[in-house]
Amino acid sequence: MSTILLTGFEPFEQEPVNPSWEAAQALEGAQIGGAVVVARQVPCVFGRALEVLGSAIAETDPVLVVCVGQAGGRAEMSIERVAINVDDARIADNAGQQPIDAPIAADGPAAYFARLPIKAITHALRDAGIPAAVSQTAGTFVCNHIFYGLLHHIALHRPALRGGFIHIPYLPSQAARHPGQPSMALDTVVKGLRVALHTALSVSEDRRESGGQLH
């Protein structure tokens, strides 16, 4: 059976949990679209995250890779459109690193577009009653770092592989510690990832509909 590699991050910035890993591990072993999900936790550490991702790709030989990350402050599942070739950390990672204006790949292009049907995924999530939108930025922290690293790996070594990144909101337990911040229940996130993975496997040509923003 084919494999889907689904990654989530360890907690960071004093959070007791990371919803991306909670959701990813909940789908370990799930069968979606004729493929089985293999979940892997990646460290919130520049460089090391890409090493763990690369090892997981080599080990699992997936047909699809989706990396998931926490985006505190967002109210919906964000299907990321583009990864940019820069690390510019507002805070230190879990190893104390805080790169500023550093390229992720010295020989890489300025950016890569996701290798997912991002608008079809967004449409399917909304049809399933799950708040979702195309996002134009994955930030410049470790989420963008692993997103760009994944797409660079695909470009160099696995051109047929599909891959991309999804940001998710805080869990309610986290939002309780951050008054005024939106959240999404874990069950909803897990359901949304199922929809996203199934759509990524089944849709070969993305929908042509607006997913842009004015600012």
N, C-alpha and C positions, 0 to 999 in steps of 0.2 A: 504494500500500500504506500502511496505517496505521502510525503511529510510536509506539514506546515510548521515552520519555526516561528514561535511567538515569544518575544522577549519583554520583560518588565524590569524596572530598576529597583535596586535596594533603596531604603529610605534615605533622605538627605535633609539638610537644613533643620535638624532637630525634630523632624517629624517621626512619630513612632512607627508609622507604616507608609508604604508607597502603594497607592491604589493600582498602579500599573502592574506591579508584581502580584498583588492580591487577585486581580482579574486574570492575569496570564496563567497563574498556577491553577486557578479554578477550571481552566479549560484543558489542562494536561490530559492527554489520552482521548479527548473528544474527537469524534469522526465527523468531518464537515466536508461536503462535496467530494466524497471519495478519498479524502486524505485524513491523516491522523495528526492531531496537534501535539507538538513537543514544546514544552515551556522551559525557558531558561532565564535565570536571573542574571542581570549584568550589573557591575559595580558603577556607581555614580562617580567615575574617575576618568578623566581624560586619558586617552591612550589605552589604558587597561580595558575599557569598555569595548574597544575595537578588537583587542586580542581575544577576549571572551567570545565576542560575536563571530569572529573568523573561525575559531575552534568549533563553535556550535554549528556553523554552516558546513564545515568539513565533516563533522561527525554525523549530521543528520541528512545531508544531501537533499535539502528541501526544494519543493517547487514554488514555494511562496514564503517570504519572510516579512513579518510585520512586527516592528518595534513599537512599544507603547510607553508613554511617559506621562508623568503628572504635570498638570498645568493649573496650579492654584490660581483662582480668580476667573477661570473660564467656566461658562455655564453649560457647555455642550461638548459633545465629542467633536474634536477638531481633526479633520482629515487633511494632513499637511501636503501642500502642493510642491514646495521647493526647499532644498537643503543648500546652504551656502558654505563656502570654503573659508570659514573663519571661526576661531575660538576667541570669545571676548567675554570673560566670566565676571558677572557682577558680584558673585560670592565664590569662595573657595570650594573645590570639590571635596569628596570624602577623604582624599589623600592630602589635602591642604594646598593643592595646586590652584592657581588663579591666572591662567594665561590671558594675555591682552593682545588683541589684534594679531593672533598667530594663525597661520594657515593650517588646516587639517591635513592636507596633502600638498606638499610643495610643488608637485608636478601635476596637480589636478586643476580642472576648470573652476571658474568662479562659482558655479552652481550646477546642480542637477535637479531635474524634475522627477517627482515620484513615479515609480513604475507600477502604478495602481490605477484603476478606473475611479478616480477620486470623486467625480460628480455622481457616478452611478452608486457608489457606496453611500454618499451623503443622501441621495434620493431614497435609497433602500432603508436607511436608518430612519428617516423622517416618516416613511410609509409604515414603519414598525412602531411609530409613536415615540421615537427616541430623538431628543434634540441633537442636531448635528449641523455642521457647516464646513465648507472648504476653508482652510486657513492658509494665509499667504506667508506666514513666518513661523518657524519652529524655534525661534530664539537664537541665542549664540552660546548656550550652555551645553551640557553633555547630551541633551536630547538631540539638538542639531548635529552635534559631533558624531553620534552614532548613526544618525540618519544619513549624513553626508558620507560617512565611512562605508555604510552599507551600499549606497549607490555607486561609490567609487569602486568597491570590490566587484559589484555586478558588472560595471563597465569594463573592468580589466580582465575579469576571470569567468563570469557567468552571465553572458549577455542574454540568455533566454530566461533568466530568473526574474520573477516578479518580486517587488519589494517596496516598502514604504513605511510611513510613521503615522501614528495616531496619538494625539494628546487627549487626556481625559481630565475631568474636574476632580477636586477633592472628594473624598468620602464624607458622609454626614458627620462622622466622628471627628474628622479633621476640621470641618467647617465650624463645629462647635467650639473649637479652640481659636478660630479666626472669625469673630463676629462680623456679619455682613457679607461673607464670602459664599458664593454658590457651591452646591455640591450635587453629586449624583450617586444614587444607591448602587452598591456593588452588583446586585442582581441585574440592574439596568445596564451597567457597563458590560457585564459578561454577555448578556443578551445582544448588546450592540456589537461586541467583537465577533460573536457568532455570525451576525448578519454581514458584517464587514468582510470577514474571511470568506464566507460563501460567495458573496458578490465578487470579490477579487478573483476567485477561482473560476466563476461562471461567466463573467462578462469580458469579452475580448476587445470590444470597442466602447470607449466611454461615451456617456450621454453628452450631447451638445446643448447645454443650458447654462444660464448665468450662475457663476459662483464667485464673482468678483466683489470688490468692496471699494467704497469711495475714499477710505482713509485707513 
